Amino acid sequence: MANCDRRADGRTHASSSVSADDVSHGKPVPDGYRTAAEQLGLTPARTVVFEDSTAGAKAGAAASATVIGVGQRGLATYATLVVRDLRGLTWRDGVLNLAAADLLRL
């Protein structure tokens, strides 16, 4: 989970991260996603979680984030939307664009 900062050109980059070592409970408990959202100054409901594990998808959902499954393992999650990988995904002006993504489930 990454904490992102906006660069001068308007793009974002990760400046710190939240790992299992930073929270009291790991996945499927939502502590990590809640902490990351807090660091970003967002409510979890305004975040998107990309997950390839059932425990991670459960944690994202329990945090009230939008969960997108990734890869074949993502198909085993309850994510409504699953992409083959992260290629083709773009994020611009607060909008996630999936038009070029290879969707496995929609």
Residue pairs with C-beta under 8 A, 6 or more apart in sequence:
1 17
1 18
1 19
1 32
1 33
1 35
1 36
2 14
2 15
2 16
2 17
2 18
2 36
3 14
3 15
3 16
3 17
3 18
3 36
3 39
3 40
4 12
4 13
4 14
4 15
4 40
5 12
5 13
5 15
6 12
7 13
12 91
16 39
18 32
18 35
18 36
18 39
19 32
20 26
20 27
20 32
22 32
22 35
23 29
23 31
23 32
23 35
24 31
25 31
26 32
26 55
27 53
27 55
27 56
27 58
27 59
28 54
28 55
28 56
28 58
28 59
28 62
29 59
29 62
30 44
30 59
30 60
30 62
30 63
31 59
32 59
33 44
33 47
33 49
33 59
33 60
33 63
33 65
34 44
34 63
36 47
37 43
37 44
37 46
37 47
37 63
37 65
40 47
43 64
44 63
44 64
44 65
45 64
45 65
47 63
47 65
47 66
48 65
48 66
48 67
48 68
48 96
49 56
49 57
49 59
49 60
49 63
49 65
49 66
49 67
49 68
50 68
50 70
50 83
50 86
51 57
51 59
51 60
51 67
51 68
51 69
51 70
51 74
51 77
51 79
52 69
52 70
52 71
52 73
52 74
52 77
53 73
53 77
54 76
54 77
54 78
56 77
57 67
57 69
57 74
57 77
57 78
57 79
58 77
58 78
60 66
60 67
61 67
61 78
67 77
67 78
67 79
68 74
68 79
68 81
68 82
68 83
69 75
69 77
69 79
69 81
69 82
69 83
69 104
69 105
70 82
70 83
70 84
70 85
70 86
71 82
71 83
71 84
71 85
71 104
72 104
74 82
74 83
74 104
75 82
75 104
75 105
79 105
80 105
80 106
81 98
81 103
81 105
81 106
82 103
82 104
82 105
83 89
83 98
83 101
83 102
83 103
83 104
84 101
84 102
84 103
84 104
85 102
87 100
87 101
87 102
88 98
88 99
88 100
88 101
88 102
89 96
89 97
89 98
89 100
89 101
90 96
90 97
90 100
91 97
